[in-house]
Amino acid sequence: MKTEFSFIEQLRRHSATSKIGDDCAVILKDAKTDLVLTTDLIVEDVDFKREWMVPEFLGHKALAVSLSDIAAMGAKPIWAMLSIGIPEKIWKTDFVEKFYDGWFGLAKKFGVELVGGDVSRTPDKIVIDSIAAGETKKGKAILRSTAEPNDLIFVTGSLGGAAVGLELLEKGERFDKQNYKTALLRQLQPNPQTEVGRLIGLKNLATAMIDLSDGLSSDLSHLCRESRVGARIYADKIPFYQKSNSDPESFNEQLRFALNGGEDFELLFTVNPKKKKRLENNLKNYQISHIGETTANAEIMEFIASESISVLEPRGFRHF
């Protein structure tokens, strides 16, 4: 069956340089600097529902998803372009102005300049095309394809929060109520790991990196496939998100959200064991968790829970 990932593989065969496959494309800028470029398409009723979020949240998220890609390359974001298709009935409201307020709020935080874009009319749904660029030192962009067997596997933050938020929204929770605001924000207004991603790149701490947009199981699978390595993940080392201290999720729910939920926009990265201490020293102000290691068993992901070993299948988000 054709999937979005098998279709991307077809496109890669038409690329003379085979650069397709990372969070961003890496393009030579000058003798000292590389440019990383990413694009993201956000479609109403596929990637979001209008009734779930205020326009400021949607503007923030439109940029956040692209900044997360740049963070996964270890790069510094510098500029962005934004195109949006809007139904006429929405255009006649203040939705677009508030949408851009949310976008510029996040852009200001990280010094991102809006340099272009487009606005058009769509029949009945909102469609957003976000393009962003960042910079790294020449040859220092962190790829998905450069992990080695026996590297340590780390993640930033906690996993599963965005999936918890999505499930709450699907059950009728809304942000204007008082319940579960933190979980809902993980879904509606995610924070890209721009600072820690840039620091990992500057200090040359990771062998490979990817952002967690589709879910740990799927994004780890992407990294393993590109690097031709396997992985071993320990359930008890995964930093699960909990809605609150008084409302803990069951272990199976936590696993489902963390492994397959997606849209956490945290970072998954691999580290040479010799750099573990340096990594911990440089990232002491950030939450990072060592959850496993890579193996020489190419593309086979082992999952260890309660002393049992099973094969971890990629079951994260897919558009098709």
C-alpha positions in Angstrom: 0.0 0.0 0.0 1.3 3.4 -0.9 2.1 5.7 2.1 3.5 9.2 2.3 6.9 7.7 3.2 7.0 5.3 0.2 6.0 8.2 -2.0 8.9 10.3 -0.6 11.2 7.4 -1.4 10.0 7.6 -5.0 10.8 11.3 -5.1 14.3 10.7 -3.7 15.1 8.5 -6.7 14.6 11.6 -8.9 17.0 13.7 -6.8 20.5 13.8 -8.2 22.0 14.5 -4.8 19.6 12.4 -2.7 19.3 15.2 -0.1 15.6 14.5 0.6 15.0 12.7 3.9 16.1 15.0 6.7 14.1 17.5 8.7 15.6 20.3 6.5 17.4 20.5 3.2 21.1 21.6 3.6 22.2 24.1 1.0 25.7 25.7 0.6 25.4 29.4 1.5 29.1 30.5 1.5 32.5 29.2 2.4 31.7 29.2 6.1 28.0 28.7 6.4 25.3 26.2 5.3 21.6 27.1 5.0 19.0 24.7 6.2 15.5 25.0 4.7 12.2 23.4 5.7 8.6 23.6 4.6 5.4 22.4 6.3 1.8 22.2 5.1 -0.9 22.6 7.7 -4.5 21.8 6.6 -7.7 22.4 8.5 -9.5 19.2 9.6 -6.4 17.2 9.0 -3.8 18.9 11.2 -6.1 21.1 13.3 -9.8 21.9 13.9 -10.7 25.6 13.9 -13.2 25.2 16.8 -10.4 23.8 19.0 -8.0 26.8 18.9 -7.9 30.5 18.9 -6.2 32.0 15.8 -3.2 33.2 17.9 -2.5 29.5 18.8 -2.7 28.5 15.1 -0.3 31.2 14.1 2.2 30.2 16.8 1.9 26.5 15.8 2.4 27.3 12.1 5.9 28.7 12.9 6.6 26.2 15.7 6.5 23.1 13.5 9.1 24.7 11.2 11.3 25.9 14.0 11.3 22.4 15.4 12.7 21.1 12.1 15.5 23.7 12.2 16.3 22.7 15.8 16.6 19.1 14.7 19.4 20.1 12.4 21.3 21.9 15.2 20.8 25.2 13.4 19.9 28.8 14.3 16.6 30.0 12.7 16.9 33.3 10.8 14.0 33.9 8.5 10.6 32.5 7.3 8.0 32.8 4.6 4.3 32.2 5.3 1.5 31.6 2.9 -2.1 31.1 3.9 -5.3 30.2 2.1 -8.5 31.5 3.8 -12.2 31.0 3.1 -13.9 34.4 2.4 -16.2 34.2 5.4 -13.1 33.9 7.7 -11.3 36.6 5.8 -14.1 39.1 6.7 -13.4 38.5 10.4 -10.3 39.5 12.5 -9.0 35.8 12.3 -6.1 36.6 10.0 -4.8 39.5 12.0 -4.9 37.4 15.2 -3.3 34.5 13.4 -0.3 36.7 12.5 -0.2 38.1 16.1 0.5 34.5 17.3 3.1 33.9 14.5 5.0 37.1 15.3 4.9 36.5 19.0 6.9 33.3 18.5 9.1 34.8 15.8 10.2 37.6 18.0 11.2 35.2 20.7 13.8 33.6 18.4 14.7 36.5 16.2 13.0 35.1 13.1 12.2 37.6 10.3 9.2 37.3 8.0 10.6 37.9 4.5 7.7 36.9 2.2 4.7 34.7 1.6 1.2 34.8 0.0 -2.5 35.1 0.8 -5.2 33.5 -1.2 -8.9 32.4 -1.0 -9.9 28.8 -0.5 -13.4 27.3 -0.9 -14.0 26.3 2.7 -10.9 25.2 4.7 -7.8 27.0 5.9 -4.5 25.9 4.3 -1.1 27.1 5.6 2.3 26.7 4.0 5.2 27.5 6.3 8.8 27.8 5.0 11.7 28.6 7.4 15.5 28.8 7.1 18.3 28.5 9.5 22.1 28.6 9.5 24.9 26.3 10.7 28.6 26.2 10.3 29.6 24.6 7.0 29.3 20.8 7.2 27.9 20.9 10.8 24.2 20.3 10.2 23.0 17.3 12.2 21.5 14.7 9.9 19.3 11.6 10.5 21.8 9.4 8.6 24.9 9.6 10.7 24.2 7.6 13.9 26.5 4.7 14.7 25.9 1.4 16.4 26.3 1.7 20.2 25.4 5.4 20.3 23.3 6.5 23.3 19.7 7.6 22.5 18.4 10.7 24.2 15.2 12.7 24.1 14.4 16.2 25.4 11.5 17.0 27.6 8.6 14.7 28.3 6.7 12.6 25.7 3.0 12.1 25.1 1.7 15.5 26.2 0.4 16.6 22.8 -1.4 13.3 22.4 -3.0 13.7 25.8 -4.1 17.2 24.7 -5.5 15.9 21.4 -7.5 13.2 23.2 -8.9 15.8 25.6 -10.0 18.0 22.7 -11.6 15.1 20.9 -13.6 14.4 24.1 -14.9 17.9 24.2 -12.4 19.8 26.5 -11.6 23.3 25.4 -8.9 25.7 26.5 -11.3 28.4 27.8 -12.3 25.9 30.5 -10.1 25.5 33.6 -9.2 21.8 33.2 -5.9 20.5 31.8 -4.7 23.7 30.3 -1.1 22.5 30.3 -1.9 19.4 28.3 -4.1 21.3 25.9 -1.2 23.8 25.3 1.1 21.0 24.4 -1.2 20.3 21.5 -2.4 23.8 20.6 0.7 25.9 21.3 3.7 23.7 21.2 7.2 25.0 22.1 9.9 24.0 19.6 13.3 23.0 21.2 15.1 25.8 19.4 17.6 26.7 22.1 18.7 23.1 23.0 18.8 22.1 19.4 21.1 25.0 18.5 23.3 24.2 21.6 23.6 20.6 20.5 24.8 21.8 17.1 27.2 24.4 18.4 28.9 22.0 20.8 28.9 19.1 18.3 27.2 16.8 20.8 25.0 14.6 18.6 25.8 12.0 15.9 22.2 12.2 14.5 19.0 14.0 15.4 15.3 14.2 14.4 12.3 16.1 15.9 9.5 14.2 17.4 6.5 15.1 15.2 5.1 11.7 14.3 5.7 9.9 17.6 8.7 8.2 19.2 8.1 4.9 17.4 7.9 6.4 14.0 10.6 9.1 14.3 13.0 6.6 15.8 12.3 4.3 12.8 13.0 7.1 10.4 16.4 7.7 12.1 17.3 4.0 12.2 16.4 3.6 8.5 18.5 6.6 7.4 21.5 5.6 9.5 21.1 1.8 8.9 21.2 1.0 12.6 18.8 -0.6 15.0 17.7 0.6 18.4 17.0 -0.7 21.9 14.6 1.3 24.0 13.8 0.9 27.7 10.2 1.6 28.8 11.2 2.6 32.3 13.5 5.3 30.9 11.0 7.1 28.8 10.0 10.5 30.3 6.2 10.2 30.2 4.0 13.3 30.4 1.2 13.2 33.0 -1.8 15.5 33.0 -1.3 16.2 36.7 0.1 14.7 39.8 -3.3 13.8 41.0 -4.4 12.2 37.7 -1.7 9.9 36.6 -2.2 8.0 33.4 -2.0 4.2 33.4 1.3 2.8 32.2 -0.2 1.4 29.0 -1.8 4.8 28.2 1.5 6.6 28.8 3.2 4.2 26.4 0.6 4.7 23.8 0.8 8.5 24.0 4.6 8.6 24.1 5.3 6.0 21.5 2.6 6.8 18.9 1.0 10.1 19.7 3.2 12.6 17.9 3.4 16.4 17.8 5.5 16.7 21.0 8.1 18.6 18.9 10.8 17.4 21.3 14.2 16.2 20.0 15.4 12.6 19.6 19.2 12.4 19.2 22.1 9.9 19.4 25.4 10.5 21.2 28.8 8.9 21.1 29.2 7.3 24.6 32.5 9.1 25.0 30.6 12.4 24.9 28.0 11.5 27.5 29.6 13.5 30.3 30.2 16.5 28.0 26.5 16.3 26.9 25.2 16.3 30.4 27.4 19.2 31.4 26.4 21.4 28.4 22.7 20.6 28.8 22.4 20.7 32.6 19.8 23.4 32.3 17.5 21.3 30.0 15.5 18.2 30.6 17.1 15.3 28.7 16.7 11.6 29.2 18.8 8.6 28.1 16.2 6.1 26.9 18.3 3.5 25.0 21.1 2.8 22.5 21.5 2.1 18.8 22.6 -1.4 17.7 24.1 -3.0 14.6 20.8 -4.8 13.9 19.8 -2.5 11.1 16.2 -1.1 11.3 15.1 -3.5 14.1 13.8 -1.6 17.1 13.7 -3.6 20.4 11.5 -2.5 23.2 12.3 -3.7 26.7 9.6 -3.6 29.3 9.3 -5.6 32.6 12.3 -7.8 31.5 10.5 -8.8 28.3 11.7 -7.9 24.8 9.4 -7.1 21.9 9.8 -5.6 18.4 8.8 -1.9 18.4 6.8 -1.2 15.3 6.4 2.4 14.0 2.7 3.3 14.7 2.9 7.0 14.9 1.0 9.6 12.8 0.5 9.1 9.1 -1.3 11.3 6.6 -2.1 8.3 4.4 
